[in-house]
Amino acid sequence: MPPFTRAREFGVAVFVHLRAVVTARRFPLIVLIHGTLMVAASYLALWLRFDGAIPPQLVSTYVQLLPELLLIRGIAFMALGLGGGLWRYAGVWDLSRIFLATVASSLVLYLFIYAIGPAGYPRSAVIIDSALLILLVGGARLFLRVVPRFHLRSKPRRRVLIVGAGDAGEMIVREMAKGVEYYPVGLVDDNRTKMGRTLHGVKVRGTRQDLPRLILSTGATEVLVAIPSAGPSLIHSLVQQLEPYKVPLTTLPSLTELLNGKVALKHIRPVAVEDLLPRKQISLSQVGARVLIEGRRVLVTGAGGSIGSELCRQIAAFAPSNLILYERYENSLYTITNDLTDSRAGVPVCSIIGDVTDIGRVDAVFAEHRPDVVFHAAAHKHVPLMEANPCEAIKNNVVGTRIVAEAAARHGVERFVLISTDKAANPSSVMGASKRVAELILQGMTDQSTTRFVTVRFGNVLGSNGSVIPRMIEQIRAGGPVTVTHPEIRRYFMLIPEAVSLVLQAAVFARDRETYVLDMGEQLKVLDMARNLIRLSGFVPDEDIPISFVGLRPGEKLTEELIGEGESLEPSETEKILRVRWPESQPEGFVDAVTALVRAAGHGRSAEVIDLLRHIIPTFVPAAARQEVAAEAIHWHVARQPVLSAVVAAASVSET
């Protein structure tokens, strides 16, 4: 072990030991320090009074008076609570107590000296003594705050460059000065009038445009965005600007998320991918949801999934009389049950293992628990898997939806909410087509019961199980490459709380035969999301972590759609939620076609399932058909151009 390292470790050990000793004997040490300062102040007062030449007889008088002086001042200090406290947090309160204790004890001391005390003690010395004692005791208390502390550390402090020299920046710099983890190396602000100024000794060194230069000149190891009002555009620009540097980007929550607008070090968090959405998170009023759910029996299918579990958490906050969790995977059901129990919401929870395709089990659960509101979140959702297993997509997404919806109608459920997907609009995948059939099933249910059936379509939900973001995070942790299907692929993205908020709000003002979608702004390029995610993980895209393009998977579109052919969008009762207006009736022969579809899926006839889906949903173009169309177009194009045909033929021969 190098000598410097051994010395550092020895110093750390000594420092830790001394700190433990001081902590264990805090009160006696404070009394000793105060007593020493009292003696020093009184002696120094005499020394100043006589210009450094104290008469010998007065020294004797001073020694005679010293016990009474310590007793009087000690009682005053203890009476005003100066025997304890954390000195590194000393402030105005401490100084005011020191002033009062010193003045009070000086008055008593003055009366004692000139009433019954020793004669010849100068009056001015008492006044000088008081001033010096205030300075010495106050200085000792403020020393740990005013003077930077020397800390023996085994790890270096995090050198932070702070973006934002406003109120939040000032508070965070002040907080950092109290601790040992962070060291602010400079402030950055676009307000040029602040250039060169300091906050608690930390200088404003430039604007955001100077960040690259400042990172190099200050040796910053972290950039903190101390602007609680910062929008996604600011965060996105900083991510792009810092892309060439391996410097983590952290931020503070918005002011609405901070208690009383106070900023603390515990609020610092890494910038997350949701901070980069090109719109503010949509927050919908849940007053109506409480009215709908409070005191009612609520059933959630797929309760252990990403959306289902968040639904359960938010529903529990609205105090239903009973919350029924229906899930076929015991591990996920166990997890959400424990979450709800640990939250101590006081809501009766009934956890039921069951499959939505089991008609007997579903009917028994509805008969026993008599739910008032049903949220149907159970579904197969992974596009590539459903392309390879179309019969299973039909069983779960179509048959399961029909069984649960019919049970809701039979048992008098007031409202039934189907969680669908934007992939159901002009579907290109089996998964999207199966969800579109489920929507059409609900469209016909309203004529058969008093239950209100409503559909909610989602975009891609950030952070949901199996979604693109968790997959990319796994690839980054493995060292890459991060796979993207196509450079131009785009998707709508929303957060899980937004999705759940949409579901609850749609349930409130649901009318028969209606579908709702969230106004999600513009679609985002998945490639940009991948690059940002690599950057936020502390790596440089294409340098530390490569990005590879693997081609569109079966059933995938380059861009998603919110509405299908024949549908239109119109405003709803709530801002940011849109209503989908669709044809007034199901397609002709729909019921018979669905019956045949279910029969084909039950017998495992995948090709027949695909053909029936194309018949039921004319806009559905399966992957195989798209490939055939593309191949026919190429052959037609080649046949029309003899020269190109010859080139292609020659290329084929050369490859052979």
N, C-alpha and C positions, 0 to 999 in steps of 0.2 A: 504493500500500500504506500503511495507517495507520501512524503512528509507533510505536504500542505493538506492533504485529505485527512491524515491522522490528526493534525492540529485543529482542523475544522470540526471533526467529530468530537475531539476533546472539549473544544470550546462550547459546542452544542450541549454536551453532557453537563458541563459546569453551569451553563446558563439555565438549563432545565432544573438542575438541583437547587440553585439559588432562588429561582422563582417559586419552587415548592416550599422552601424554607420561609420566604417572605410571606407567602399566602397563608401558611400555617400560623405565623406569628404576626399577623397584620396589626392588631390593636396595640400590642406593646411597642412595636416599631413606630407607629404613628405618634404615640405618647412621647417616645424618646426623641423623635424628630422635632415635634412641637416644642418640647422642653429645651432642646439645644438651641433652637431658633429664638426662643424667648430670652435665654441667657445672652446669646450673641447680640440681639437687638438692644437690650438694656445696656450692655457694656459698650457697644459701639455708639450708643446715644451719649454716654458720658465722654467717650473719647472725642466725639465731634464737638461736644459742648466746650471742652477745654483744649481744643486744637491739638489733641494727641498727648497732652501733658496732664493727666489726671492727678490731683493732689493725693498724697499717700493716705491722709485721714479719710478722704472720701471713698477710697478703695475699701477701707475697713467698713465704712457705713454701707457700701454697696453689698459686700459679702454678708453683712448682718441682715440686710433687707431681702436678700435673694430668695429664701424659703417662702416668705409671705408673697413675694411677687409671683413665683411659680404656682403657688396654691390658688391665688386669686384669678390669675389668667387661666389656669387649668380648669377651674370650676366653670368659668365663663365659656370656654371652648367646648367643654363637654355638654353644658346646658343647651348650647345652640347646635348640637349635632355634628361637631367637627372632629369627632373621634373615629369616624369611619368614612365611608364613601369611596368611590372609584376615582382616583385622581386623574386618570386619563380622560375622564368625561367631565372634568371640572368646568364650570361655566359661571354665569352671572350669579346664580343662586349661591354657589360656594363663596364667591367674592363678597357678596352682601353679608353672609354669615360671619365671615372673617372680620369684616369692618365692624359689624355690630358687637361681636365678642371682644374685639380689641378696644373699642371705644368704651364699652360698659366696664370692662376690667380696669381700664386706665382711670375712669372716674372713681371707682372704688379704691384703687391704689393711691390716687391723689388724696382722697379723704383720709385714708389710713396714714399716709406719710405725714400729713400736716395736722393730724389730730393726735395720734398716739405713737406714730412711727419715729424713727431716728431723725434728729435735727440736722440741718445743713444739706439736705438732698435738694439739688436745684429743680425748680418747677419746670424749666424748659426741657430738662432731660426726659421728663415723663412724656411730653408732647413729641419730642424727637423719637423716643422709644416706640410710641404708638405708630408713627408713620413707618418706621423701619420694620416693625413687626408685620404690618399689613403687607408691605412689599415682599418680605422674606417668606412668610407663610403662603401668601397668594402666589408668589413666584414658584415655590415648591410644588404647589397644586397644579399650576398651569404648565410646568416644565415638560410633562409628557405630551402635552398637546402642541405647545408652541415650538419646541425643539424636536426635530425628527429623531425618533428613537433608533438606537443601534440594536439591531436584532441579529442574533446568530441563527442562521437558517441553513438547513440541509438542502433546500431547494430555492432557486432564484424566484423573485417576484415576477408577476406577469406584467410586462410593460405594455400599457394600454394607451392607444391613441383614441381620444374621445371626439366623436362627431356631434357637435351641438354645444354651444357655450351659453345656453339659456338657463332657465331655472332648474331643469332636470340635470343638466351638465354640472351646475354649481353644487347641487345636492350630492351627486354621485362622486364628485371630486372630494367633497368634505367627508363623505363616508369612507372613501379610499384612504384618506389621511389617517383614519383611526385604526386601520387594519394593517396586516402584513402581507396579504395575498396579492394585492394590486398595487401597481406603481404608475400613476398617470404621467406620461411623458410629454403630453401636449394636447391642446384643444384645436378643433377645426370648426370653422363657422363661415357661412357664406356672407354674413354681414361684415363688410370690410371695415366698418367703424370700430369693430372689436379687435382688429389686428394689433398685435403687440401688447394687448392688455393681459392681465393675469386674474385667475380665480384661485384663491387660496394658494398662491405661489406657482400655479400651473399656467403657462403662457399659451395664448391663442396664436398658433404658428402659421395659419394659412386657411385657405378655403378647401372645399372638397376637391377641386382640381389639383391641389397640391398633395393629395394623399399619397400617390406613388413616391414622390420625392421625400415626404416626411417619414414614410415607413422605413426607407433606407437610412435617412439621416438620424432618426431617433432610435433605431433598433427596435421598433414596436413589434411585439409578438401577438397583438390582438387589436382589433378595431371595434369599438363599442359605439353603437348608434344611440345617443342619449337624447332622442327626440321622440317622445311618446306619441306625438301627432303625425309621425312619419308614415306616409302612405306606401302602397306597394311599388309605385313608380320610383320613389327614392331608394327603397331597399334594392330593387332590381338594378338600378343604375350603379349602386355601390358594389353589388355582386359582380357586375360586368367589369367595372373599373379595377377591382381587386383580383380578377381572375388569374393574372400571371403570378400572383404572390401567394405563398403558403401561409397566409395569416387568417386565423379564424375571425368570423364576423359575428358579433353578439349584439343584442338589442335589449330594450326595455319594453314591457307591456304598454298598451295604450293607457292614457290617463284614466279612462273609465274603468280599467282593470286594476288600477293602483288605489290602495286605501287612502282616502283623503288627499290624493295627489302626491303622497310622500314617496320618495325614491330611496331604495335601500339596495345594498349589494346582493341581497338574496333575490332581487327581482331580475338580475341579469340572466339572460338565457341565450342560447345559440339561436341565430336566425333560422327559422324553419321554412320548409318549402311552401307552406301555406301563406307565409308572409309575402310571397312573390305573386300571388294571384292578382291579376290586373284589375281588381275591384275590391272594395271593402267587403268584409264578411257581412252577409245579410243576417240581420237579427229581426225576427218577427215577434209581434206581441203575442204572448201566450195566455192572455186573460180569457179568451174564448175557450182555449184548451182546458183551462182549469174548470170552467163551468161545465164543459162536456164530460170531463173525466172524474171530477171530485165526487166521491160517494158512489161511483158506478163500478160494475164488474167489467174488466178489460182483459181480453185474450190476445196474446202475441204469438204467432207461429214463426218458426225460425228464430226463437228468442235468444239463441246463443251466437248468432252471426253478428257481423260488424254493425249493421243497421238495427237488427232486432235487439241486440243488447243495449245499444244507446237509447232506443225507443223505450225499453223497460226502465232504464234509469230516469229518463225524463218523465215518463208516465208516473213513476213512483213518487216524484216530487209534487204531483198534483193530487195526491191522497185519494186514489181509488179505493173502493171498499174491498176489492179483491183483485189481485194481478195474477193471471194464469199464464205461465210460461210453457209453451208447447215446442218441444225440440227433440229431434231423434238422436243427436249426438250427446252422450251423457257427459263428456268432459266439458264441452262448452256450456251445457246447461248447469253443471255443477259450479262453474266459474261465475256465471252471471247471478246464480242464486246466492252465492257467498258475497258477491259485491253488494247486492241489495240488502242482505242481512247486516253486513258490516256498516253500511251507510246509516243504519238506525233510523230509517225513514218511518218505521212504525206501520208499514203497509203489509197486510197479510199476503204472502206469496205462496202460490201453489205451483210446484215444478212437476211437469208431466213429460215423461219420455213417450214419444209417439211419432208416427210418420203421417204426413198429410195425405198420403195415398192409401192409408188404411181407413176405409170408410166406416168400419165398425168402431174403431178406436176414436175417430173424430166425432162420430155421432154420440158416443157415450160421454165424451168430455163435454160436449155442448149441452147434453141433457142434464148432466150433474151440476155444472157450474153456471149455466144460463148467462153467458156474457152479454153485456149491452153493446159493447164496441169491440170489433175485431180488426187487428192489423195483421195482414197476411204478408209476412216477409220471407217465408220459406221458399227457396227457389234454387235451381242450378243456374249459375251465372257466368261461368268461365267459357268464353267463346270457343277456343280451340278444342277443349274437352267435349263440348256439346257437338261440335262438328264430327268428332270421331265416335260419339255415342248419341245419335239423334233420338233413338227410342227412349233413352233415359231422360232426355230433355223433355219429351212429351209427357212421360209418366209423372215427373215431378212438377213441371211448370204448367201443364195443361190439366192433367187428371187431378193433381193435388189442388189446384185452384178451384176446379169445378166441384170437388168433394167438399172443400171447406165453405165455398160460397153457398152451395145447396144446403149444407147443415145450418149455416147462418140464417138462410131464408126459412127453413123449417122451424127453427127454434126462436124466431122472432127477434133476432139481433137488430138493433136500431141502425147501426152504421157499420159498413164493411169497407176497409181501405186496402186496395191492392197496391203493392209496391212494384212498379214496373221499371222500364229502362228506356233511354232514348234510342237504344238499338232496336226497339219495336217499331220505329218509324221507318218505312221503306226498308224492311230488314234485308240484310245480306248474309245473315248467319242463322243457323238453326236455333241458337239461343234467342236471338231477337224475334224470329218468327214464332217460336213457342210462346213468348211473352205477349206478342200481338194477338195470338189466338186466345190467350187468357184474358186480355182486355175485351175482346169481342164476346167472350162467354159472359163477362159481367154486364156487357151492354144489353144482353137479352134477359138477364136475371131480374131486372126492374119490373118487367111485366108480370112476374110470377109471385111477388111478395111485396111487403111494405118496407123491407130493408133498403136503406140507401146505399147503393154501391158506387164507389168512387175510385179512380185510378190516379196514381202519382208516378210520373216518370222522372228518373234520375239521370244525371250525367255520371261521369266517373267520380267515385267518392275517394278522396285522398285518404290513404291510410287504411282502407278497408282490407280485409283478409284477401290475399291473392292479387291485389291490385298492383298497378305498375310501379308505384313509389316504393312499397316494401321490397318488391323484387329487385329494383335498382339498388336499394340500400344493401341488400344481401350481396349483390355483385360487386359493389364498391368495397365492402368489407373483405371480400375474397380476393381483392386486387384487380378486378376487372377481367375481361372487358364488360362494359355496360352495353347491353344489346337494345337496339331500337329497330323496329321493323322497317321503317321507311323514313328518309330525311324530311319528308313533307307531311307526315301523319300528324293530325291535329285532333284534339279532344276537348270537350267541355269538362271542367273540373269543379267540384264543390267539396265542402268540408262535411264531415259526418254530422256535426251539430246543425249545419244548414239543412242537410237532407232530412234529419229528424224533425226539425222545426217546420219544414215544408209539409211533412206527413201530418203532423198534429194540426197545422193550420187548415190543411185541406179537409181533414176530418170535421172541423168545426163548421165550415160553410158548404159542406158537400151537398150537392143536389144530384138526382139520379142521372146516370149515363154521362158523367163528366170526367174529364181527365185534366190534371194540372201539371205544369212544369215550372221550374224556377227560372227566372231570368238570370242566366249565368254569364252574361256578357259575351265576349268573344272566345272562340276556341284557341287553345294554346298548342304550340308545337311541342310534341313529346321530346324532340331533340333538345329544345331549349330547357325543358324540365330536367333532362338528364345532365346537361352541362351545369346547370345551377346546383343540382344535387351533389355532383362531384365537387364543385367549388365549396359548397357549404360543409362538406365533409373534410375540408382542409387539404384538398388535392387540386392539381392543375389538370383540367380536361385535356385529353389527347397526349399529355406528357407523362403524368403519373398514372392516370387511369384512361385507357383507350376506350373509344366508342365504336362499336361495329354494327353494321346494318345487316339484318338477317332476312329481310323481305317480309311482305305482308303475310300474315298467317291466314289459313282458311277461314273465310267468313268475315274478315276484317275489312273496314272501309278506310279510305284515306281521311275522310271527315265524317263527323256524325251529323244527324239531323234531329231537330226537336219535334217536327211534325211530319206525317206521311202524306202520300198523295190523297187529295180530296179533303184534307184537314186544314184548318186555319187557326190562327191564334187571336185571342182577344183578351182585354184586361179582365181581371177578376176583382173580387171585393177587397183584395189586399195587394198593396204595392209590391212589386218584384215577383208576384206569382201570376202566371198566365194560364188562361183556360184554353184547352184545345177543343175546338168545335169540330165534330166529326159527323158522318152521315147518320141519318136518323134510324136506320134499321141495319140488322145484320145482313151479310151477303146471302143471296138466295141459296137455299140448300145447305146452309151453314151447319145446322144441327146434325144432319145425316153425314156430312163430310167429317165433322169432329168425331162422330161415332166410329166411322171407318178409320180415322187417324188413330184413335185410341186403341182400336182392335189391332191395327198393324203394329203399333208400338208394343203392345202386349205380346205379340208373337215374334218380336225382334226383326221385323221386315224393314230394314233401314231405307232401302231404295223406295219402297212404297210410301214410307213416311215423308220422304223428301217430295215425291210427286204430289201427295195430298196437301202438303204445306203450300206448294206452288199453286195448287188449285184454289185453296182457301184464301191465300193472300197473293193476288196477282203481281204485286210489286216485289215479292220475294224472288231473288235470283240467287240460287245456291252457288257455292264456289265452283263446283264441277261445270255448271252451265256457263259461268263467266269464262272459265278456261276454254271451253269449247267455242264460245263466241269469239274470244281473242284469237284462237287458232284459225278459225274460219276466216277472220278478217285478214290475218297474215297471208293465208293461202290465196285469197282473192287479190290482195295487193300484189303478190308475187306474180300471179298469172297475168295480171294486167300490164306487167312491165317485163318484157322478155330479157332485157339487158340485166336487170336485177336478178332474174331467175338464173341466168347463166352464172352470175357472180356467186349466188347462193350455192348452186350446184358445184362450182369449182371449190368453194370453201369446204363443202361436205366431203369432196374427194380428198382434199388435202388433209382434213382431220382424220379420215379413215387411213 
